[in-house]
Amino acid sequence: MEEVVIGGSSAQVFALKVARESHIPFLKLDLKKFPDGERYIRVLGDVEGKTVNVIQSMFQQPDVYLLEYFLIVDNLKDLGASRVRGIIPYFAYARQDGRFNPGEAFSLKTVVNLVQAVGTDEVFTIDLHLHRIENISKVFKIPSTNLTVVPDLARYVKQNLELRNPAVVGPDEEAEQWAKVAAKELSADYDVLEKHRVSASEDKKFGEVDIKPRELTMKGRDVLIVDDIISTGGTIVKAMDILKKNGANKIYVATSHPVLVEGALMKIYEAGAEMVIGTDTIPSPISYVSAAPAVARALKK
């Protein structure tokens, strides 16, 4: 079945990269905004009977990009597309993957329901923030695949940096999955930072919490911190401080999704990072690695 690739307004360049990498024709959209803020969508080509790969990354303006995605997919189905595959590099609202306080919206569930209801037949995400959900198939009722760009990040590090006695570290236990993948690519050890309860004191009933590497000794080692998302940078800065106190030498940072708000990049460099590396799931000053090849490999399978 013939395929085409199109990109929403958040991912035009990314979509073109995927089309070139996968040797699938790229189809343009006419995307405009009316004076009142409403979106205008027009498909500039024939999609009848075709599989259409819709690429839209939902960052910075997630509500705008979500609505645009819904308009695109519904329009494609009306125009006779036989199958629509949603490729969503940065998936909005994934962090709200449960109801933590009474009355809260289970936002991830709502967004997933809407993505499915509009006519999406299959979904690809990239390093989805699956911290409390075991597998992406537990979220979607349609075929779904969570790709990872961590091996691509690790290969970039391997080809461009010289880490001495390297260790890969996840800044918390939830990041172990990515630290493990990167370490395998680099043929390095990996570890995660864990909270340890120390003995209680008179003024602290339950004692203090000490955060340190689970197993490895960091003294004299170059360290690569790997996480899926860097938002404000607070977690990374704290991890760097702990690693330095444990004797780490040079510290590098890699992330799948460089959200980078509230001066995050400056904070991390001021804390002493040698280099911060991200991908183009979200365009940023540190998007040295493209996630397009990972998507293209998945489309070829």
N, C-alpha and C positions, 0 to 999 in steps of 0.2 A: 504494500500500500504506500502511495506517495506521501511524503512528509514535508512539512515546512516548519520554519522557526520564525516566531515573531516576538518582539520585546515590548513590554509596557514602558511607560515614560521613565521608570526608575532603572531600567535595565537594557536600554537600547544598544549600548556598546557591548555589554556582556553578551546579549543575545546574538549579536553579529559575530563575536568571537566563537560562541558555541556552534553557530552555523558553519563557520569556516573550518573549525576543528573536526566537526562530524560530517562535513561535506553534504549538508542538507541545505536546500535553498532558503534564503532569507526573504521574508515577505514584510514589506513596510506597512506601518499603520499611520494614519493621519490622526494625531492626538492634539486636541486643543482644549482651551478652557474658555468658557463663555464669561462675559463681564460679571455675571452674578456668581461665578465660581463653579458652575456645573461643568461636567466633563463632556467632551465631544469625541466620539470614537468612530473611525471609518477604516475598514480593511481594504487595502489597495491591491487587491488581487483575488483570484478564485481559490476558494478553500473547499468547494463541494467534493465530498468523497475522500477528503484527505485527513491525515493525522496532523494536527496542529500542536506544536510545542510552544506553549505560552510561558514566557519568562518574565517574572515580575518579582523584584526584591522589595520587601516591605519594611523599609527603615525610615527614620526621621519623620515621615508623614504616613504612618501606617494606615490610618483611616482612609486617606486619599488613595493610596495605592491599592488597598483592598477593594474599594468601590470600583476603581478603574479595572481591576482584574475581573470583577464580577460582570461589568459591562462588556468587556472583551470576550469572555467565555460564552456568555449568553448570546451575544451577537454571532459568534462563530457557529454555534449550534443552529441558530436561525438561518444562517447562510449555507447550511448543509454539511459542515465538517462532520466526518464520521466519528472522529475521536479527538478529544482534547486532553493533552497531558500538561498539567500545571507544574512548572519548574520554579520553585520558590526558594531562592538561595538563602535569604534571611526571612524566616517565618515569624510574622508578628504575633504577639500575645502568647508565645510558647511558654514564657515564664509563669504565667498564671495557669498552671496545669493542675489545679485543684482548688477546692474551696477551703481556705485556711481560717477564716473567721465567719461567723454566722452572717448570712445575707450577702456575702460576696458573690460576684459573677465568676463563674468558671469559664473564663474568657477563651482559653484554648479550645474548649469543646464547642463554644458558640461559633468561633471562626472556622473550625473544621467543618461543622454542619453547613455553614454557608458556602464554603468552597465546594463541598459535595453537591449541595442542592442546586447550585447554579449550572451544573452540567459537567464538571470536571470528571474525567474517566479514570485518571491515574495521577499520582502526585510524586514528585521528587523534591526532597528537601536536602539541605546541607547542614550537617552537624546540628541538628535540631536540639534544642535545650531540653533533652529528655532526662531529667534528674529524678523525677518521681514516677515516671512511666517507663516500664521495661523496654517496650518496643513500639515503633511507630505504627505497627499494625494494630496496636491496642487503641489507637486514636482514630484512625480512618477506617471506614467500611469499604472504601475503594482500594484497588492495588496501590501500595505506597512503598517508597524506598527512601531511606535516609542515607545519603552519600556522605563521605567524609573527605575533607581536603587536608587533613593533618599529615598524611604521607607526602603530599605536595609541599607543604610547609617544611617538613623535615628534610626533604630532598634539597630544597633551596638552601637550608642551613648547611647541609653536607657539602654542597657545591661551592658555597660562597664564604663560609666561615671556617676557621680552624679552632675547634674546641679541644682544649687539653683535658684529658681524663674526664670526659663529659658525663653529666648526669642530667636526665630529664625529670622535671618535677611538676606535678599538678599542685596548684595552690590550695586545693582542698580535696576531700575524698571524692567529691562528685566529678572532679577533673581527671581521675585516675584512668578512665577509659581513653582519653586523648593522650595522656602521658605515655601510656603503654604502647600505643600505636606509633608515636613519634620515636620512642626509644628503639623499637624494633627496626625502624627504617635507618636509624643512626648506629645500630649495633651498640647501644649504650645501656647503662643501668637506668632504672627509673624509680621514682619514689613519689609519695604524696605527703603533704603537711597534714598532720593530725592533731586534734585537741586531746590533751592529756590532763586529767584532773589531779592536781597536787594536793598534799595534805592540807586540811583546814587549819585556819588560824583563829585566834580569839575573836577578831573583828570580822572575819569572813566565814560564816557558818559552813558553807559548802566548799570552801577552799578556792584557790585560784586555778585558772586554766592556763596551761602551758602549751604552746603550739610549736611543734618541731617535726622534722622528717621522721617518717615511720621507722625506717631501717638504716638508710645509707648515711655514711659520714660525708659531709660536704667540704671538709677542710681541703683547701687547695684545688678544688675542682671547678671547672667552668660549667655553668648550669644553664639549661634552657627551660624556662617556665612555659608551659603550654596550657591554654584554656580555650574554651569555645567562644566566649564573648568577653571583650574588654569594654565596659561601659564607662564608669567614672574613673576606673583605674585603682580604686581603693584596695581591692583584693590583691592586685599585683604588687602594689607598693608595700603592703603589709608582708606579703610573701618574700619580697626582696629583702626586707629588713630582717626577717627571721633567718633567711639563708646566709646573709652576711654575718649575723651573730654566730652562725654555725660554721663559719670559716670559708664560705664559698668565695671563689676568685671572681672571674668575670661572669656577669649575668645577662642573658639574652631572653627575649620574650617573643612568643609567637601566638597568634590568635586566628581563628577562622573568621570571626566577625568583628571588625574594628569599628564598634559603635562610637567610641571616643567622644564622650560628652564631658562638659564641665572641666575642660582643660586636662583631660586624662593623659594625653600623650606627653605633655610638659611635666606633669607630676611624675610619670614613670622615668623619664630621662633625668629629671632632677634627683630622683632616688638612686640613680647610678646605673641604669640599664645601658649596656653597650649598643644595643640595637633592638628595635621593636618591629616585628614583621607581621603583616596581615595579608588577607586576600581581598579580591575585588567583589565579594558578595555584597560589600558596602564600599563604594569608592572612598578612598582616604589617602592621606599623605604616605601611609605605610603599606599600601596595597601592591607589594612587590611580587606577589604570587597570584596568578589567575586561577579561579575555580572552574573556568570554562573547560579545560581538558578533562577534569573529573566528570563533568556533566556529559561531555561528548563521548567519553568511554562508556558511560551508562547507556546512552542512546544507541550505541553500536551493538550492545549485547542482544 
